[in-house]
Amino acid sequence: MSKPQGCLVFDQAGFLSVLGVGHGRRLLTDMYNAHLTKDYTVRGLLGKAADDFCEDGKLVEKSTYDHVTREKLDRILALIQGSHQKALVNYSNLDLKTQEAYEMAVTGSIRPMNKSPMLVTGIRCLHFAPPEFLLEVQCMHETQKNLRKLVHEIGLELKTTAVCSQVRRTRDGFFTLDDALLRTQWDLYSIQDAIQAAAPRVAAELKKSLSLELGTQQLPNSDLSHESKGQTLP
């Protein structure tokens, strides 16, 4: 009997987590090397600064924020996105004068050639009700600390201070919350079904992103059936 092999997604309090099972662990490396973007919603709070950029961190400063408007915030976000897009081009090592580079820029498929600092490919404000604001951030090579620091830097650009009160991952590469298993679905049957459902898309997206000739030994086994039920995960 076969064991489940592939990638699946768990929803842990709204935070998307991608796991690899069996051969799926190799695919996680391929996904990382593809430099796929991730989506986050990031909640900020104006008027405070903390040592770790978190709302519950050690308070180091309080500031007024009455002068901050939605228009000013949107302007800062546009500047941030523009500067990160320039950095993305630099890390991609592309010659923008070529047709290939132009087409990649138009389709938004430019990716860094190697590891880079956090790169923001898109950022916008979803909600603004001072002192709170909610951002949607598309990025790559990020850490949670990077995202918290981004909120801090936005506060400084707005001539005030800001801390991060929440970070929520809603997309990881080609996986979204719609693909995720809830805690009540963390059982072998649901895991196996999720792996089978994701297998064709994982294969297609990785081929498109990495242009790799992925053999059957590297791909999730799309022929897995319920006969593997009852097996334990490795």
C-alpha positions as CSV (number, residue, x, y, z in Angstrom):
1,M,0.0,0.0,0.0
2,S,1.2,3.5,-0.9
3,K,1.7,6.3,1.6
4,P,0.5,9.8,0.7
5,Q,3.3,11.7,-1.2
6,G,3.1,15.4,-2.0
7,C,2.3,18.9,-0.7
8,L,-0.7,20.1,1.2
9,V,-1.8,23.2,3.1
10,F,-3.0,23.6,6.7
11,D,-4.9,26.6,8.1
12,Q,-3.7,27.4,11.6
13,A,-5.8,30.3,12.9
14,G,-5.9,31.8,9.4
15,F,-2.2,31.4,8.8
16,L,-1.4,29.4,5.7
17,S,1.3,26.7,6.2
18,V,2.5,24.4,3.4
19,L,3.9,21.0,4.3
20,G,5.6,18.3,2.2
21,V,5.0,14.6,2.8
22,G,7.3,12.0,1.4
23,H,8.5,13.1,-2.1
24,G,6.7,16.3,-1.4
25,R,9.6,17.5,0.7
26,R,11.7,17.8,-2.4
27,L,8.9,19.9,-4.0
28,L,9.2,22.4,-1.1
29,T,12.8,23.0,-2.2
30,D,11.6,23.5,-5.8
31,M,9.0,25.9,-4.6
32,Y,11.6,27.9,-2.6
33,N,13.9,28.0,-5.7
34,A,11.1,29.3,-7.8
35,H,11.0,32.5,-5.7
36,L,7.2,32.4,-5.6
37,T,5.4,35.3,-3.9
38,K,3.2,35.1,-0.8
39,D,0.3,37.2,0.3
40,Y,-0.2,38.7,3.7
41,T,-2.7,40.9,5.5
42,V,-0.7,43.0,8.0
43,R,-2.5,45.1,10.6
44,G,-0.8,48.2,12.0
45,L,-1.4,50.6,14.8
46,L,-0.3,54.3,14.6
47,G,1.1,56.3,17.5
48,K,3.4,53.7,19.1
49,A,6.9,52.3,18.7
50,A,8.1,49.0,20.3
51,D,11.5,47.4,20.5
52,D,10.4,44.4,18.4
53,F,7.9,46.3,16.2
54,C,5.0,44.4,17.8
55,E,2.0,45.8,19.6
56,D,2.8,43.7,22.7
57,G,6.5,44.6,22.7
58,K,8.3,46.9,25.0
59,L,7.0,50.4,24.4
60,V,9.8,52.8,23.5
61,E,7.9,55.8,22.1
62,K,4.4,57.4,21.7
63,S,3.6,59.8,18.9
64,T,0.7,61.9,17.6
65,Y,-0.9,60.7,14.3
66,D,-3.7,63.2,13.7
67,H,-1.9,64.5,10.6
68,V,-1.9,61.0,8.9
69,T,-4.5,60.6,6.2
70,R,-5.4,57.8,3.8
71,E,-4.0,59.8,0.9
72,K,-0.6,60.2,2.7
73,L,-0.5,56.5,3.5
74,D,-1.4,55.5,-0.1
75,R,1.4,57.8,-1.3
76,I,4.0,56.1,1.0
77,L,2.8,52.6,-0.1
78,A,3.3,53.6,-3.8
79,L,6.8,54.8,-3.1
80,I,7.6,51.6,-1.2
81,Q,6.3,49.4,-4.0
82,G,8.2,51.4,-6.6
83,S,11.5,51.1,-4.8
84,H,11.1,47.4,-4.3
85,Q,10.3,46.8,-7.9
86,K,13.5,48.5,-8.9
87,A,15.4,46.3,-6.4
88,L,13.6,43.2,-7.9
89,V,14.9,44.1,-11.4
90,N,18.4,44.5,-10.0
91,Y,18.4,41.1,-8.3
92,S,16.9,39.5,-11.4
93,N,20.1,40.3,-13.4
94,L,17.9,40.9,-16.4
95,D,18.7,43.2,-19.3
96,L,15.5,45.2,-19.6
97,K,16.4,46.1,-23.2
98,T,15.6,42.6,-24.3
99,Q,12.2,41.4,-25.5
100,E,12.3,38.5,-22.9
101,A,12.8,40.9,-20.0
102,Y,10.1,43.2,-21.3
103,E,7.6,40.4,-21.5
104,M,8.5,39.2,-18.0
105,A,8.0,42.7,-16.6
106,V,4.6,43.0,-18.3
107,T,3.4,39.7,-16.9
108,G,4.9,40.3,-13.5
109,S,7.0,37.2,-13.7
110,I,10.4,38.7,-12.9
111,R,12.1,36.8,-10.1
112,P,15.5,37.3,-8.4
113,M,18.2,34.9,-9.5
114,N,19.5,34.2,-6.0
115,K,18.6,34.9,-2.4
116,S,17.7,38.5,-1.8
117,P,16.3,40.7,1.0
118,M,12.6,40.9,1.3
119,L,11.1,42.2,-1.9
120,V,7.6,43.7,-2.0
121,T,5.9,43.1,-5.3
122,G,2.6,44.7,-4.3
123,I,1.2,46.6,-1.3
124,R,-2.0,48.5,-0.7
125,C,-4.2,49.7,2.1
126,L,-7.4,47.7,2.6
127,H,-8.8,49.6,5.6
128,F,-7.9,52.9,7.3
129,A,-9.5,53.9,10.6
130,P,-6.8,55.7,12.7
131,P,-5.1,54.6,14.7
132,E,-5.6,51.2,12.9
133,F,-4.8,50.4,9.3
134,L,-4.8,47.1,7.4
135,L,-2.4,46.4,4.5
136,E,-2.3,43.7,1.8
137,V,1.3,42.8,1.0
138,Q,2.6,40.6,-1.8
139,C,6.3,39.7,-1.2
140,M,9.0,37.2,-1.4
141,H,12.0,36.2,0.8
142,E,10.2,37.7,3.8
143,T,10.2,36.9,7.5
144,Q,7.6,37.9,10.0
145,K,10.1,40.4,11.5
146,N,10.6,41.9,8.0
147,L,6.8,42.5,7.8
148,R,6.7,44.0,11.3
149,K,9.6,46.3,10.5
150,L,7.8,47.3,7.3
151,V,5.0,48.7,9.5
152,H,7.5,50.5,11.7
153,E,9.1,52.1,8.6
154,I,5.8,53.2,7.2
155,G,5.1,54.9,10.5
156,L,8.4,56.8,10.3
157,E,7.7,57.8,6.7
158,L,4.3,59.2,7.9
159,K,6.2,61.3,10.5
160,T,4.8,59.3,13.4
161,T,5.3,55.8,14.7
162,A,3.6,52.5,14.1
163,V,3.6,48.9,15.5
164,C,2.3,45.7,14.0
165,S,-0.6,44.1,15.7
166,Q,-1.3,41.1,13.3
167,V,0.3,39.2,10.4
168,R,-1.8,36.7,8.5
169,R,-0.5,34.7,5.5
170,T,-3.3,34.2,3.0
171,R,-1.4,32.8,0.0
172,D,1.9,30.8,-0.4
173,G,2.9,30.5,-4.0
174,F,0.0,28.8,-5.8
175,F,-1.7,27.7,-2.6
176,T,-4.5,29.8,-1.0
177,L,-6.7,29.5,2.1
178,D,-9.2,27.8,-0.1
179,D,-6.8,24.9,-0.4
180,A,-6.1,24.6,3.3
181,L,-7.3,21.9,5.7
182,L,-9.0,23.2,8.9
183,R,-8.0,21.7,12.2
184,T,-11.1,19.5,12.1
185,Q,-9.8,18.0,8.8
186,W,-6.4,17.0,10.1
187,D,-6.9,13.3,9.5
188,L,-5.3,10.8,7.1
189,Y,-8.3,10.6,4.7
190,S,-8.5,14.4,4.3
191,I,-4.7,14.7,4.0
192,Q,-4.6,12.1,1.3
193,D,-7.5,13.7,-0.6
194,A,-5.8,17.2,-0.4
195,I,-2.5,15.8,-1.7
196,Q,-4.2,14.1,-4.7
197,A,-6.2,17.3,-5.5
198,A,-3.1,19.5,-5.4
199,A,-0.7,17.2,-7.3
200,P,-1.6,18.2,-10.9
201,R,-1.4,21.9,-10.1
202,V,1.8,21.6,-8.2
203,A,3.4,19.8,-11.1
204,A,2.1,22.3,-13.7
205,E,3.1,25.4,-11.7
206,L,6.6,24.2,-10.9
207,K,7.2,23.3,-14.5
208,K,6.1,26.8,-15.5
209,S,8.0,28.5,-12.8
210,L,11.2,26.6,-12.9
211,S,11.2,25.1,-16.4
212,L,12.3,21.8,-14.9
213,E,11.8,18.4,-16.3
214,L,10.2,16.9,-13.2
215,G,10.2,13.2,-13.3
216,T,7.6,11.0,-11.8
217,Q,9.9,10.3,-8.9
218,Q,9.8,14.0,-7.9
219,L,6.1,14.6,-8.5
220,P,3.2,13.6,-6.2
221,N,1.8,10.3,-7.3
222,S,-1.5,11.3,-9.0
223,D,-2.6,7.6,-9.0
224,L,-2.8,7.4,-5.3
225,S,-6.1,5.9,-4.3
226,H,-8.0,5.2,-1.1
227,E,-6.2,1.8,-0.8
228,S,-3.5,3.7,1.0
229,K,-5.8,4.6,3.8
230,G,-4.8,3.3,7.2
231,Q,-1.1,4.0,6.5
232,T,0.8,6.3,8.8
233,L,2.6,9.4,7.6
234,P,6.4,9.3,7.4
